[in-house]
């Protein structure tokens, strides 16, 4: 989701897509090792290593230009709770084995 795409791009994204973003984010935040990601086939189209903030930035960009999506995230998803847990340190931000 491009920040420069604006409302036109947001209109192409079904509100229900937020559910898939949320599912991918929640699953990957709970898997701390690459082996677990591979064993559970929890890629969701992402590379083995990625930072959770990429998904959150995509959702935030979408909500910034679409009141429909923002309302859905706020009232019909667990994303606000996931963000709270990330900020409280309840989830790891990176996999333990994601080293150079």
Phi and psi restraints in degrees (range 20) as a CNS / XPLOR table:
assign (resid 1 and name C) (resid 2 and name N)
       (resid 2 and name CA) (resid 2 and name C) 1.0 -87.6 20.0 2
assign (resid 2 and name N) (resid 2 and name CA)
       (resid 2 and name C) (resid 3 and name N) 1.0 138.0 20.0 2
assign (resid 2 and name C) (resid 3 and name N)
       (resid 3 and name CA) (resid 3 and name C) 1.0 -66.4 20.0 2
assign (resid 3 and name N) (resid 3 and name CA)
       (resid 3 and name C) (resid 4 and name N) 1.0 -24.3 20.0 2
assign (resid 3 and name C) (resid 4 and name N)
       (resid 4 and name CA) (resid 4 and name C) 1.0 -88.4 20.0 2
assign (resid 4 and name N) (resid 4 and name CA)
       (resid 4 and name C) (resid 5 and name N) 1.0 -7.8 20.0 2
assign (resid 4 and name C) (resid 5 and name N)
       (resid 5 and name CA) (resid 5 and name C) 1.0 -71.4 20.0 2
assign (resid 5 and name N) (resid 5 and name CA)
       (resid 5 and name C) (resid 6 and name N) 1.0 -30.9 20.0 2
assign (resid 5 and name C) (resid 6 and name N)
       (resid 6 and name CA) (resid 6 and name C) 1.0 64.7 20.0 2
assign (resid 6 and name N) (resid 6 and name CA)
       (resid 6 and name C) (resid 7 and name N) 1.0 -156.0 20.0 2
assign (resid 6 and name C) (resid 7 and name N)
       (resid 7 and name CA) (resid 7 and name C) 1.0 -60.9 20.0 2
assign (resid 7 and name N) (resid 7 and name CA)
       (resid 7 and name C) (resid 8 and name N) 1.0 -34.5 20.0 2
assign (resid 7 and name C) (resid 8 and name N)
       (resid 8 and name CA) (resid 8 and name C) 1.0 -62.1 20.0 2
assign (resid 8 and name N) (resid 8 and name CA)
       (resid 8 and name C) (resid 9 and name N) 1.0 -41.5 20.0 2
assign (resid 8 and name C) (resid 9 and name N)
       (resid 9 and name CA) (resid 9 and name C) 1.0 -71.3 20.0 2
assign (resid 9 and name N) (resid 9 and name CA)
       (resid 9 and name C) (resid 10 and name N) 1.0 -42.0 20.0 2
assign (resid 9 and name C) (resid 10 and name N)
       (resid 10 and name CA) (resid 10 and name C) 1.0 -59.2 20.0 2
assign (resid 10 and name N) (resid 10 and name CA)
       (resid 10 and name C) (resid 11 and name N) 1.0 -36.6 20.0 2
assign (resid 10 and name C) (resid 11 and name N)
       (resid 11 and name CA) (resid 11 and name C) 1.0 -65.2 20.0 2
assign (resid 11 and name N) (resid 11 and name CA)
       (resid 11 and name C) (resid 12 and name N) 1.0 -22.2 20.0 2
assign (resid 11 and name C) (resid 12 and name N)
       (resid 12 and name CA) (resid 12 and name C) 1.0 -80.1 20.0 2
assign (resid 12 and name N) (resid 12 and name CA)
       (resid 12 and name C) (resid 13 and name N) 1.0 -14.7 20.0 2
assign (resid 12 and name C) (resid 13 and name N)
       (resid 13 and name CA) (resid 13 and name C) 1.0 -96.0 20.0 2
assign (resid 13 and name N) (resid 13 and name CA)
       (resid 13 and name C) (resid 14 and name N) 1.0 114.4 20.0 2
assign (resid 13 and name C) (resid 14 and name N)
       (resid 14 and name CA) (resid 14 and name C) 1.0 -62.9 20.0 2
assign (resid 14 and name N) (resid 14 and name CA)
       (resid 14 and name C) (resid 15 and name N) 1.0 143.1 20.0 2
assign (resid 14 and name C) (resid 15 and name N)
       (resid 15 and name CA) (resid 15 and name C) 1.0 -56.8 20.0 2
assign (resid 15 and name N) (resid 15 and name CA)
       (resid 15 and name C) (resid 16 and name N) 1.0 -34.6 20.0 2
assign (resid 15 and name C) (resid 16 and name N)
       (resid 16 and name CA) (resid 16 and name C) 1.0 -65.3 20.0 2
assign (resid 16 and name N) (resid 16 and name CA)
       (resid 16 and name C) (resid 17 and name N) 1.0 -15.9 20.0 2
assign (resid 16 and name C) (resid 17 and name N)
       (resid 17 and name CA) (resid 17 and name C) 1.0 -63.1 20.0 2
assign (resid 17 and name N) (resid 17 and name CA)
       (resid 17 and name C) (resid 18 and name N) 1.0 -25.1 20.0 2
assign (resid 17 and name C) (resid 18 and name N)
       (resid 18 and name CA) (resid 18 and name C) 1.0 -57.1 20.0 2
assign (resid 18 and name N) (resid 18 and name CA)
       (resid 18 and name C) (resid 19 and name N) 1.0 -36.5 20.0 2
assign (resid 18 and name C) (resid 19 and name N)
       (resid 19 and name CA) (resid 19 and name C) 1.0 -59.7 20.0 2
assign (resid 19 and name N) (resid 19 and name CA)
       (resid 19 and name C) (resid 20 and name N) 1.0 -40.1 20.0 2
assign (resid 19 and name C) (resid 20 and name N)
       (resid 20 and name CA) (resid 20 and name C) 1.0 -70.5 20.0 2
assign (resid 20 and name N) (resid 20 and name CA)
       (resid 20 and name C) (resid 21 and name N) 1.0 -40.8 20.0 2
assign (resid 20 and name C) (resid 21 and name N)
       (resid 21 and name CA) (resid 21 and name C) 1.0 -58.8 20.0 2
assign (resid 21 and name N) (resid 21 and name CA)
       (resid 21 and name C) (resid 22 and name N) 1.0 -45.8 20.0 2
assign (resid 21 and name C) (resid 22 and name N)
       (resid 22 and name CA) (resid 22 and name C) 1.0 -63.1 20.0 2
assign (resid 22 and name N) (resid 22 and name CA)
       (resid 22 and name C) (resid 23 and name N) 1.0 -44.1 20.0 2
assign (resid 22 and name C) (resid 23 and name N)
       (resid 23 and name CA) (resid 23 and name C) 1.0 -61.9 20.0 2
assign (resid 23 and name N) (resid 23 and name CA)
       (resid 23 and name C) (resid 24 and name N) 1.0 -46.8 20.0 2
assign (resid 23 and name C) (resid 24 and name N)
       (resid 24 and name CA) (resid 24 and name C) 1.0 -61.9 20.0 2
assign (resid 24 and name N) (resid 24 and name CA)
       (resid 24 and name C) (resid 25 and name N) 1.0 -43.4 20.0 2
assign (resid 24 and name C) (resid 25 and name N)
       (resid 25 and name CA) (resid 25 and name C) 1.0 -63.8 20.0 2
assign (resid 25 and name N) (resid 25 and name CA)
       (resid 25 and name C) (resid 26 and name N) 1.0 -48.2 20.0 2
assign (resid 25 and name C) (resid 26 and name N)
       (resid 26 and name CA) (resid 26 and name C) 1.0 -62.8 20.0 2
assign (resid 26 and name N) (resid 26 and name CA)
       (resid 26 and name C) (resid 27 and name N) 1.0 -44.0 20.0 2
assign (resid 26 and name C) (resid 27 and name N)
       (resid 27 and name CA) (resid 27 and name C) 1.0 -64.8 20.0 2
assign (resid 27 and name N) (resid 27 and name CA)
       (resid 27 and name C) (resid 28 and name N) 1.0 -47.4 20.0 2
assign (resid 27 and name C) (resid 28 and name N)
       (resid 28 and name CA) (resid 28 and name C) 1.0 -70.3 20.0 2
assign (resid 28 and name N) (resid 28 and name CA)
       (resid 28 and name C) (resid 29 and name N) 1.0 -28.3 20.0 2
assign (resid 28 and name C) (resid 29 and name N)
       (resid 29 and name CA) (resid 29 and name C) 1.0 -69.6 20.0 2
assign (resid 29 and name N) (resid 29 and name CA)
       (resid 29 and name C) (resid 30 and name N) 1.0 -25.6 20.0 2
assign (resid 29 and name C) (resid 30 and name N)
       (resid 30 and name CA) (resid 30 and name C) 1.0 -88.9 20.0 2
assign (resid 30 and name N) (resid 30 and name CA)
       (resid 30 and name C) (resid 31 and name N) 1.0 -14.0 20.0 2
assign (resid 30 and name C) (resid 31 and name N)
       (resid 31 and name CA) (resid 31 and name C) 1.0 -99.5 20.0 2
assign (resid 31 and name N) (resid 31 and name CA)
       (resid 31 and name C) (resid 32 and name N) 1.0 114.6 20.0 2
assign (resid 31 and name C) (resid 32 and name N)
       (resid 32 and name CA) (resid 32 and name C) 1.0 -97.5 20.0 2
assign (resid 32 and name N) (resid 32 and name CA)
       (resid 32 and name C) (resid 33 and name N) 1.0 -7.3 20.0 2
assign (resid 32 and name C) (resid 33 and name N)
       (resid 33 and name CA) (resid 33 and name C) 1.0 -127.8 20.0 2
assign (resid 33 and name N) (resid 33 and name CA)
       (resid 33 and name C) (resid 34 and name N) 1.0 147.0 20.0 2
assign (resid 33 and name C) (resid 34 and name N)
       (resid 34 and name CA) (resid 34 and name C) 1.0 -58.4 20.0 2
assign (resid 34 and name N) (resid 34 and name CA)
       (resid 34 and name C) (resid 35 and name N) 1.0 -37.8 20.0 2
assign (resid 34 and name C) (resid 35 and name N)
       (resid 35 and name CA) (resid 35 and name C) 1.0 -58.3 20.0 2
assign (resid 35 and name N) (resid 35 and name CA)
       (resid 35 and name C) (resid 36 and name N) 1.0 -42.1 20.0 2
assign (resid 35 and name C) (resid 36 and name N)
       (resid 36 and name CA) (resid 36 and name C) 1.0 -66.4 20.0 2
assign (resid 36 and name N) (resid 36 and name CA)
       (resid 36 and name C) (resid 37 and name N) 1.0 -38.5 20.0 2
assign (resid 36 and name C) (resid 37 and name N)
       (resid 37 and name CA) (resid 37 and name C) 1.0 -62.1 20.0 2
assign (resid 37 and name N) (resid 37 and name CA)
       (resid 37 and name C) (resid 38 and name N) 1.0 -44.8 20.0 2
assign (resid 37 and name C) (resid 38 and name N)
       (resid 38 and name CA) (resid 38 and name C) 1.0 -67.4 20.0 2
assign (resid 38 and name N) (resid 38 and name CA)
       (resid 38 and name C) (resid 39 and name N) 1.0 -46.1 20.0 2
assign (resid 38 and name C) (resid 39 and name N)
       (resid 39 and name CA) (resid 39 and name C) 1.0 -61.0 20.0 2
assign (resid 39 and name N) (resid 39 and name CA)
       (resid 39 and name C) (resid 40 and name N) 1.0 -38.1 20.0 2
assign (resid 39 and name C) (resid 40 and name N)
       (resid 40 and name CA) (resid 40 and name C) 1.0 -92.3 20.0 2
assign (resid 40 and name N) (resid 40 and name CA)
       (resid 40 and name C) (resid 41 and name N) 1.0 1.8 20.0 2
assign (resid 40 and name C) (resid 41 and name N)
       (resid 41 and name CA) (resid 41 and name C) 1.0 50.6 20.0 2
assign (resid 41 and name N) (resid 41 and name CA)
       (resid 41 and name C) (resid 42 and name N) 1.0 50.5 20.0 2
assign (resid 41 and name C) (resid 42 and name N)
       (resid 42 and name CA) (resid 42 and name C) 1.0 -102.8 20.0 2
assign (resid 42 and name N) (resid 42 and name CA)
       (resid 42 and name C) (resid 43 and name N) 1.0 46.1 20.0 2
assign (resid 42 and name C) (resid 43 and name N)
       (resid 43 and name CA) (resid 43 and name C) 1.0 -81.9 20.0 2
assign (resid 43 and name N) (resid 43 and name CA)
       (resid 43 and name C) (resid 44 and name N) 1.0 -38.4 20.0 2
assign (resid 43 and name C) (resid 44 and name N)
       (resid 44 and name CA) (resid 44 and name C) 1.0 51.9 20.0 2
assign (resid 44 and name N) (resid 44 and name CA)
       (resid 44 and name C) (resid 45 and name N) 1.0 31.6 20.0 2
assign (resid 44 and name C) (resid 45 and name N)
       (resid 45 and name CA) (resid 45 and name C) 1.0 81.4 20.0 2
assign (resid 45 and name N) (resid 45 and name CA)
       (resid 45 and name C) (resid 46 and name N) 1.0 2.2 20.0 2
assign (resid 45 and name C) (resid 46 and name N)
       (resid 46 and name CA) (resid 46 and name C) 1.0 -97.4 20.0 2
assign (resid 46 and name N) (resid 46 and name CA)
       (resid 46 and name C) (resid 47 and name N) 1.0 160.3 20.0 2
assign (resid 46 and name C) (resid 47 and name N)
       (resid 47 and name CA) (resid 47 and name C) 1.0 -65.8 20.0 2
assign (resid 47 and name N) (resid 47 and name CA)
       (resid 47 and name C) (resid 48 and name N) 1.0 165.4 20.0 2
assign (resid 47 and name C) (resid 48 and name N)
       (resid 48 and name CA) (resid 48 and name C) 1.0 -56.2 20.0 2
assign (resid 48 and name N) (resid 48 and name CA)
       (resid 48 and name C) (resid 49 and name N) 1.0 -43.3 20.0 2
assign (resid 48 and name C) (resid 49 and name N)
       (resid 49 and name CA) (resid 49 and name C) 1.0 -110.9 20.0 2
assign (resid 49 and name N) (resid 49 and name CA)
       (resid 49 and name C) (resid 50 and name N) 1.0 127.3 20.0 2
assign (resid 49 and name C) (resid 50 and name N)
       (resid 50 and name CA) (resid 50 and name C) 1.0 -155.9 20.0 2
assign (resid 50 and name N) (resid 50 and name CA)
       (resid 50 and name C) (resid 51 and name N) 1.0 159.9 20.0 2
assign (resid 50 and name C) (resid 51 and name N)
       (resid 51 and name CA) (resid 51 and name C) 1.0 -94.4 20.0 2
assign (resid 51 and name N) (resid 51 and name CA)
       (resid 51 and name C) (resid 52 and name N) 1.0 134.3 20.0 2
assign (resid 51 and name C) (resid 52 and name N)
       (resid 52 and name CA) (resid 52 and name C) 1.0 -54.2 20.0 2
assign (resid 52 and name N) (resid 52 and name CA)
       (resid 52 and name C) (resid 53 and name N) 1.0 -27.5 20.0 2
assign (resid 52 and name C) (resid 53 and name N)
       (resid 53 and name CA) (resid 53 and name C) 1.0 -62.7 20.0 2
assign (resid 53 and name N) (resid 53 and name CA)
       (resid 53 and name C) (resid 54 and name N) 1.0 -22.3 20.0 2
assign (resid 53 and name C) (resid 54 and name N)
       (resid 54 and name CA) (resid 54 and name C) 1.0 -63.1 20.0 2
assign (resid 54 and name N) (resid 54 and name CA)
       (resid 54 and name C) (resid 55 and name N) 1.0 -42.6 20.0 2
assign (resid 54 and name C) (resid 55 and name N)
       (resid 55 and name CA) (resid 55 and name C) 1.0 -67.5 20.0 2
assign (resid 55 and name N) (resid 55 and name CA)
       (resid 55 and name C) (resid 56 and name N) 1.0 -43.8 20.0 2
assign (resid 55 and name C) (resid 56 and name N)
       (resid 56 and name CA) (resid 56 and name C) 1.0 -64.3 20.0 2
assign (resid 56 and name N) (resid 56 and name CA)
       (resid 56 and name C) (resid 57 and name N) 1.0 -36.7 20.0 2
assign (resid 56 and name C) (resid 57 and name N)
       (resid 57 and name CA) (resid 57 and name C) 1.0 -65.7 20.0 2
assign (resid 57 and name N) (resid 57 and name CA)
       (resid 57 and name C) (resid 58 and name N) 1.0 -38.3 20.0 2
assign (resid 57 and name C) (resid 58 and name N)
       (resid 58 and name CA) (resid 58 and name C) 1.0 -64.7 20.0 2
assign (resid 58 and name N) (resid 58 and name CA)
       (resid 58 and name C) (resid 59 and name N) 1.0 -43.9 20.0 2
assign (resid 58 and name C) (resid 59 and name N)
       (resid 59 and name CA) (resid 59 and name C) 1.0 -64.6 20.0 2
assign (resid 59 and name N) (resid 59 and name CA)
       (resid 59 and name C) (resid 60 and name N) 1.0 -42.9 20.0 2
assign (resid 59 and name C) (resid 60 and name N)
       (resid 60 and name CA) (resid 60 and name C) 1.0 -62.8 20.0 2
assign (resid 60 and name N) (resid 60 and name CA)
       (resid 60 and name C) (resid 61 and name N) 1.0 -41.9 20.0 2
assign (resid 60 and name C) (resid 61 and name N)
       (resid 61 and name CA) (resid 61 and name C) 1.0 -62.8 20.0 2
assign (resid 61 and name N) (resid 61 and name CA)
       (resid 61 and name C) (resid 62 and name N) 1.0 -40.1 20.0 2
assign (resid 61 and name C) (resid 62 and name N)
       (resid 62 and name CA) (resid 62 and name C) 1.0 -64.5 20.0 2
assign (resid 62 and name N) (resid 62 and name CA)
       (resid 62 and name C) (resid 63 and name N) 1.0 -45.6 20.0 2
assign (resid 62 and name C) (resid 63 and name N)
       (resid 63 and name CA) (resid 63 and name C) 1.0 -68.4 20.0 2
assign (resid 63 and name N) (resid 63 and name CA)
       (resid 63 and name C) (resid 64 and name N) 1.0 -28.5 20.0 2
assign (resid 63 and name C) (resid 64 and name N)
       (resid 64 and name CA) (resid 64 and name C) 1.0 -64.7 20.0 2
assign (resid 64 and name N) (resid 64 and name CA)
       (resid 64 and name C) (resid 65 and name N) 1.0 -32.6 20.0 2
assign (resid 64 and name C) (resid 65 and name N)
       (resid 65 and name CA) (resid 65 and name C) 1.0 -107.6 20.0 2
assign (resid 65 and name N) (resid 65 and name CA)
       (resid 65 and name C) (resid 66 and name N) 1.0 -3.0 20.0 2
assign (resid 65 and name C) (resid 66 and name N)
       (resid 66 and name CA) (resid 66 and name C) 1.0 -135.4 20.0 2
assign (resid 66 and name N) (resid 66 and name CA)
       (resid 66 and name C) (resid 67 and name N) 1.0 109.8 20.0 2
assign (resid 66 and name C) (resid 67 and name N)
       (resid 67 and name CA) (resid 67 and name C) 1.0 -62.8 20.0 2
assign (resid 67 and name N) (resid 67 and name CA)
       (resid 67 and name C) (resid 68 and name N) 1.0 -34.7 20.0 2
assign (resid 67 and name C) (resid 68 and name N)
       (resid 68 and name CA) (resid 68 and name C) 1.0 -60.0 20.0 2
assign (resid 68 and name N) (resid 68 and name CA)
       (resid 68 and name C) (resid 69 and name N) 1.0 -47.7 20.0 2
assign (resid 68 and name C) (resid 69 and name N)
       (resid 69 and name CA) (resid 69 and name C) 1.0 -67.6 20.0 2
assign (resid 69 and name N) (resid 69 and name CA)
       (resid 69 and name C) (resid 70 and name N) 1.0 -40.6 20.0 2
assign (resid 69 and name C) (resid 70 and name N)
       (resid 70 and name CA) (resid 70 and name C) 1.0 -62.2 20.0 2
assign (resid 70 and name N) (resid 70 and name CA)
       (resid 70 and name C) (resid 71 and name N) 1.0 -42.8 20.0 2
assign (resid 70 and name C) (resid 71 and name N)
       (resid 71 and name CA) (resid 71 and name C) 1.0 -62.9 20.0 2
assign (resid 71 and name N) (resid 71 and name CA)
       (resid 71 and name C) (resid 72 and name N) 1.0 -42.8 20.0 2
assign (resid 71 and name C) (resid 72 and name N)
       (resid 72 and name CA) (resid 72 and name C) 1.0 -62.6 20.0 2
assign (resid 72 and name N) (resid 72 and name CA)
       (resid 72 and name C) (resid 73 and name N) 1.0 -46.2 20.0 2
assign (resid 72 and name C) (resid 73 and name N)
       (resid 73 and name CA) (resid 73 and name C) 1.0 -59.8 20.0 2
assign (resid 73 and name N) (resid 73 and name CA)
       (resid 73 and name C) (resid 74 and name N) 1.0 -43.6 20.0 2
assign (resid 73 and name C) (resid 74 and name N)
       (resid 74 and name CA) (resid 74 and name C) 1.0 -69.9 20.0 2
assign (resid 74 and name N) (resid 74 and name CA)
       (resid 74 and name C) (resid 75 and name N) 1.0 -39.9 20.0 2
assign (resid 74 and name C) (resid 75 and name N)
       (resid 75 and name CA) (resid 75 and name C) 1.0 -107.1 20.0 2
assign (resid 75 and name N) (resid 75 and name CA)
       (resid 75 and name C) (resid 76 and name N) 1.0 -15.6 20.0 2
assign (resid 75 and name C) (resid 76 and name N)
       (resid 76 and name CA) (resid 76 and name C) 1.0 -129.9 20.0 2
assign (resid 76 and name N) (resid 76 and name CA)
       (resid 76 and name C) (resid 77 and name N) 1.0 14.9 20.0 2
assign (resid 76 and name C) (resid 77 and name N)
       (resid 77 and name CA) (resid 77 and name C) 1.0 -136.7 20.0 2
assign (resid 77 and name N) (resid 77 and name CA)
       (resid 77 and name C) (resid 78 and name N) 1.0 169.0 20.0 2
assign (resid 77 and name C) (resid 78 and name N)
       (resid 78 and name CA) (resid 78 and name C) 1.0 -98.1 20.0 2
assign (resid 78 and name N) (resid 78 and name CA)
       (resid 78 and name C) (resid 79 and name N) 1.0 10.3 20.0 2
assign (resid 78 and name C) (resid 79 and name N)
       (resid 79 and name CA) (resid 79 and name C) 1.0 -60.4 20.0 2
assign (resid 79 and name N) (resid 79 and name CA)
       (resid 79 and name C) (resid 80 and name N) 1.0 -42.9 20.0 2
assign (resid 79 and name C) (resid 80 and name N)
       (resid 80 and name CA) (resid 80 and name C) 1.0 -57.8 20.0 2
assign (resid 80 and name N) (resid 80 and name CA)
       (resid 80 and name C) (resid 81 and name N) 1.0 -37.2 20.0 2
assign (resid 80 and name C) (resid 81 and name N)
       (resid 81 and name CA) (resid 81 and name C) 1.0 -69.8 20.0 2
assign (resid 81 and name N) (resid 81 and name CA)
       (resid 81 and name C) (resid 82 and name N) 1.0 -37.7 20.0 2
assign (resid 81 and name C) (resid 82 and name N)
       (resid 82 and name CA) (resid 82 and name C) 1.0 -62.5 20.0 2
assign (resid 82 and name N) (resid 82 and name CA)
       (resid 82 and name C) (resid 83 and name N) 1.0 -43.7 20.0 2
assign (resid 82 and name C) (resid 83 and name N)
       (resid 83 and name CA) (resid 83 and name C) 1.0 -62.2 20.0 2
assign (resid 83 and name N) (resid 83 and name CA)
       (resid 83 and name C) (resid 84 and name N) 1.0 -43.1 20.0 2
assign (resid 83 and name C) (resid 84 and name N)
       (resid 84 and name CA) (resid 84 and name C) 1.0 -59.6 20.0 2
assign (resid 84 and name N) (resid 84 and name CA)
       (resid 84 and name C) (resid 85 and name N) 1.0 -44.5 20.0 2
assign (resid 84 and name C) (resid 85 and name N)
       (resid 85 and name CA) (resid 85 and name C) 1.0 -66.3 20.0 2
assign (resid 85 and name N) (resid 85 and name CA)
       (resid 85 and name C) (resid 86 and name N) 1.0 -37.1 20.0 2
assign (resid 85 and name C) (resid 86 and name N)
       (resid 86 and name CA) (resid 86 and name C) 1.0 -62.2 20.0 2
assign (resid 86 and name N) (resid 86 and name CA)
       (resid 86 and name C) (resid 87 and name N) 1.0 -45.7 20.0 2
assign (resid 86 and name C) (resid 87 and name N)
       (resid 87 and name CA) (resid 87 and name C) 1.0 -66.1 20.0 2
assign (resid 87 and name N) (resid 87 and name CA)
       (resid 87 and name C) (resid 88 and name N) 1.0 -30.9 20.0 2
assign (resid 87 and name C) (resid 88 and name N)
       (resid 88 and name CA) (resid 88 and name C) 1.0 -82.7 20.0 2
assign (resid 88 and name N) (resid 88 and name CA)
       (resid 88 and name C) (resid 89 and name N) 1.0 -4.6 20.0 2
assign (resid 88 and name C) (resid 89 and name N)
       (resid 89 and name CA) (resid 89 and name C) 1.0 81.5 20.0 2
assign (resid 89 and name N) (resid 89 and name CA)
       (resid 89 and name C) (resid 90 and name N) 1.0 16.5 20.0 2
assign (resid 89 and name C) (resid 90 and name N)
       (resid 90 and name CA) (resid 90 and name C) 1.0 -77.2 20.0 2
assign (resid 90 and name N) (resid 90 and name CA)
       (resid 90 and name C) (resid 91 and name N) 1.0 -18.5 20.0 2
assign (resid 90 and name C) (resid 91 and name N)
       (resid 91 and name CA) (resid 91 and name C) 1.0 -119.5 20.0 2
assign (resid 91 and name N) (resid 91 and name CA)
       (resid 91 and name C) (resid 92 and name N) 1.0 147.9 20.0 2
assign (resid 91 and name C) (resid 92 and name N)
       (resid 92 and name CA) (resid 92 and name C) 1.0 -76.6 20.0 2
assign (resid 92 and name N) (resid 92 and name CA)
       (resid 92 and name C) (resid 93 and name N) 1.0 142.1 20.0 2
assign (resid 92 and name C) (resid 93 and name N)
       (resid 93 and name CA) (resid 93 and name C) 1.0 -83.8 20.0 2
assign (resid 93 and name N) (resid 93 and name CA)
       (resid 93 and name C) (resid 94 and name N) 1.0 -28.3 20.0 2
assign (resid 93 and name C) (resid 94 and name N)
       (resid 94 and name CA) (resid 94 and name C) 1.0 -136.8 20.0 2
assign (resid 94 and name N) (resid 94 and name CA)
       (resid 94 and name C) (resid 95 and name N) 1.0 152.9 20.0 2
assign (resid 94 and name C) (resid 95 and name N)
       (resid 95 and name CA) (resid 95 and name C) 1.0 -65.1 20.0 2
assign (resid 95 and name N) (resid 95 and name CA)
       (resid 95 and name C) (resid 96 and name N) 1.0 145.8 20.0 2
assign (resid 95 and name C) (resid 96 and name N)
       (resid 96 and name CA) (resid 96 and name C) 1.0 -59.4 20.0 2
assign (resid 96 and name N) (resid 96 and name CA)
       (resid 96 and name C) (resid 97 and name N) 1.0 -35.6 20.0 2
assign (resid 96 and name C) (resid 97 and name N)
       (resid 97 and name CA) (resid 97 and name C) 1.0 -93.8 20.0 2
assign (resid 97 and name N) (resid 97 and name CA)
       (resid 97 and name C) (resid 98 and name N) 1.0 13.4 20.0 2
assign (resid 97 and name C) (resid 98 and name N)
       (resid 98 and name CA) (resid 98 and name C) 1.0 -88.6 20.0 2
assign (resid 98 and name N) (resid 98 and name CA)
       (resid 98 and name C) (resid 99 and name N) 1.0 80.7 20.0 2
assign (resid 98 and name C) (resid 99 and name N)
       (resid 99 and name CA) (resid 99 and name C) 1.0 -124.6 20.0 2
assign (resid 99 and name N) (resid 99 and name CA)
       (resid 99 and name C) (resid 100 and name N) 1.0 153.9 20.0 2
